Amino acid sequence: MSIGLLDRRAVVARILRDPGEMLVVTGLGSATYDAGAAGDRPENFYLWGAMGGAVMIGLGLAIAQPSRRVLVITGDGEMLMGIGSLATAAAQAPDNLSVVVLDNAQFGETGAQTSHTGLGTNLAAVAAACGWLATADVSEMAGVESLAWRLRTERLFAVVRISSAEVPRFLPPRNGAVLTHRMHQALGVESS
């Protein structure tokens, strides 16, 4: 297990710099706060209470929108809860889907208990065993720089080792109906 030192807000800001038309799905908690702080936009879909569902929602978007890049940003706790989604996403293998796990080795939203990644689970190795052909494990900002490009050009599962330090929360929109409607508008899909 590697304890991360990277500032998660800076990591997400770098990854989301100049997102273009990329669709972004965030897991609940810190990933949502940081993506919103990097720039709230209709192409961001924040999960506020669907813990474990970020990769599956990202997979659905990637399949439905094959001409758009889809990036899932989530935390280690959320990814551990939805670990089966790694196998499903690998089996479907859409070329336009990438996943970034912000790994602080803690369940940050429930009291900072040590997560399984803090006890030895390597999510990049799990993803590879599930069939992800390209994985990365990043613990330095220089690695985040190259990762930002790879996330836009290949199907990739990446773990970024972040610090467990708290940063001020940025709360983007929370209304699920509003988030769904604005995503539909960004995609040119009629809402029902």
C-alpha positions in Angstrom: 0.0 0.0 0.0 1.2 3.5 -0.9 0.1 6.4 1.1 -0.7 9.4 -1.2 0.6 12.9 -0.8 -1.1 14.6 -3.8 -3.7 17.3 -3.2 -6.9 15.8 -4.6 -8.3 19.2 -5.6 -5.2 20.0 -7.7 -5.3 16.5 -9.2 -8.9 16.8 -10.4 -8.3 20.4 -11.6 -5.5 19.2 -13.8 -7.4 16.2 -15.1 -10.4 18.4 -16.0 -8.5 21.3 -17.4 -10.0 22.1 -20.9 -12.5 19.2 -20.8 -14.0 20.1 -24.2 -17.0 17.9 -24.8 -15.9 15.1 -22.4 -18.7 13.8 -20.3 -17.8 13.4 -16.6 -19.5 11.2 -14.0 -18.4 11.6 -10.4 -18.8 9.2 -7.5 -20.3 10.6 -4.4 -18.4 12.9 -2.0 -15.0 14.3 -2.7 -14.9 13.5 -6.4 -18.1 15.5 -6.8 -16.8 18.4 -4.8 -13.5 18.5 -6.7 -15.1 18.2 -10.2 -17.5 20.9 -9.4 -14.7 23.2 -8.0 -12.8 22.6 -11.3 -15.7 24.0 -13.2 -19.4 23.0 -13.0 -20.8 22.4 -16.4 -23.8 20.5 -17.9 -21.5 17.7 -19.1 -20.8 16.8 -15.4 -23.1 14.3 -13.8 -22.7 14.2 -10.0 -23.8 11.2 -8.0 -25.0 12.4 -4.6 -26.4 9.1 -3.2 -25.7 6.3 -5.6 -22.6 4.9 -4.0 -21.0 2.2 -6.1 -22.8 3.3 -9.3 -20.4 5.7 -11.0 -18.6 3.3 -13.3 -21.9 1.7 -14.4 -23.4 5.1 -15.2 -20.2 6.1 -17.0 -20.4 2.8 -18.9 -24.0 3.5 -20.0 -23.0 6.9 -21.2 -20.0 5.6 -23.1 -22.2 3.0 -24.9 -25.0 5.5 -25.6 -22.6 8.2 -26.7 -19.7 6.4 -28.6 -18.5 9.6 -30.2 -17.9 11.3 -26.8 -15.2 10.7 -24.3 -16.5 9.6 -20.9 -14.5 10.0 -17.7 -15.5 8.6 -14.4 -13.9 10.2 -11.3 -14.5 8.4 -8.0 -13.0 7.5 -4.7 -11.6 4.3 -3.4 -14.6 3.6 -1.1 -17.1 4.1 -3.9 -15.0 2.0 -6.2 -14.8 -0.8 -3.7 -18.5 -0.8 -3.2 -19.1 -1.1 -7.0 -16.1 -3.4 -7.7 -18.1 -5.7 -9.9 -18.6 -2.9 -12.3 -14.9 -3.1 -13.3 -15.5 -6.6 -14.8 -18.7 -5.4 -16.6 -16.9 -2.3 -18.1 -13.9 -4.4 -19.1 -16.2 -7.0 -20.8 -18.1 -4.2 -22.7 -14.7 -2.5 -23.5 -16.0 0.8 -24.9 -13.0 2.7 -26.3 -14.3 6.0 -25.0 -14.4 5.2 -21.3 -11.8 5.9 -18.7 -11.9 5.7 -14.9 -9.9 7.6 -12.3 -10.0 6.5 -8.6 -8.8 9.1 -6.1 -7.4 6.8 -3.5 -6.7 8.2 0.0 -7.0 4.7 1.6 -9.9 5.9 3.7 -13.7 5.9 3.7 -13.8 9.7 3.7 -17.5 10.2 3.8 -18.2 8.0 6.8 -15.5 9.1 9.2 -12.1 8.4 7.6 -11.9 4.7 8.5 -9.2 2.8 6.8 -10.4 1.4 3.5 -9.4 -1.9 1.9 -6.9 0.0 -0.2 -5.3 1.0 3.1 -5.1 -2.7 4.0 -3.5 -3.9 0.8 -6.1 -4.0 -2.0 -4.6 -2.7 -5.2 -7.4 -1.4 -7.4 -5.3 -1.1 -10.5 -4.4 -4.8 -10.1 -8.0 -5.7 -9.6 -9.0 -3.8 -12.7 -6.3 -5.6 -14.7 -7.5 -8.9 -13.4 -11.0 -7.9 -14.5 -9.8 -7.4 -18.0 -8.8 -3.7 -18.2 -5.9 -3.7 -20.7 -4.4 -0.4 -19.6 -4.0 0.6 -16.0 -2.0 3.2 -14.2 -1.0 3.8 -10.6 0.1 7.4 -10.0 1.6 9.0 -6.9 3.3 12.1 -8.3 2.0 15.2 -10.0 4.3 14.5 -13.0 2.3 11.3 -13.5 -1.0 13.2 -13.3 0.2 15.4 -16.2 0.7 12.4 -18.5 -2.4 10.7 -17.1 -4.5 13.8 -18.1 -3.6 13.1 -21.8 -4.1 9.4 -21.6 -7.6 9.8 -20.2 -8.6 11.6 -23.3 -7.1 9.2 -25.8 -7.4 5.6 -24.5 -9.5 3.3 -22.4 -7.8 3.5 -19.1 -8.3 2.6 -15.4 -6.1 4.8 -13.2 -5.5 5.0 -9.4 -4.2 8.4 -8.2 -2.7 8.2 -4.6 -4.0 11.4 -2.9 -3.5 12.8 0.6 -6.3 12.2 3.1 -6.2 15.9 4.1 -9.6 17.6 4.0 -10.1 20.5 1.6 -13.1 22.9 1.7 -16.2 21.4 0.1 -17.5 22.9 -3.1 -21.1 21.9 -3.5 -22.3 21.7 -7.2 -26.0 21.3 -8.0 -27.6 18.5 -6.0 -31.0 18.2 -7.6 -31.0 14.9 -9.6 -33.8 16.0 -11.9 -31.9 19.2 -12.8 -28.6 17.3 -13.3 -30.4 14.8 -15.6 -32.2 17.5 -17.6 -29.1 19.6 -18.2 -27.1 16.5 -19.2 -29.9 15.6 -21.7 -29.7 19.1 -23.1 -25.9 18.9 -23.4 -26.3 15.6 -25.3 -29.2 16.9 -27.5 -31.5 14.2 -26.0 -35.1 15.0 -25.2 -36.1 14.7 -21.6 -39.3 12.8 -20.8 
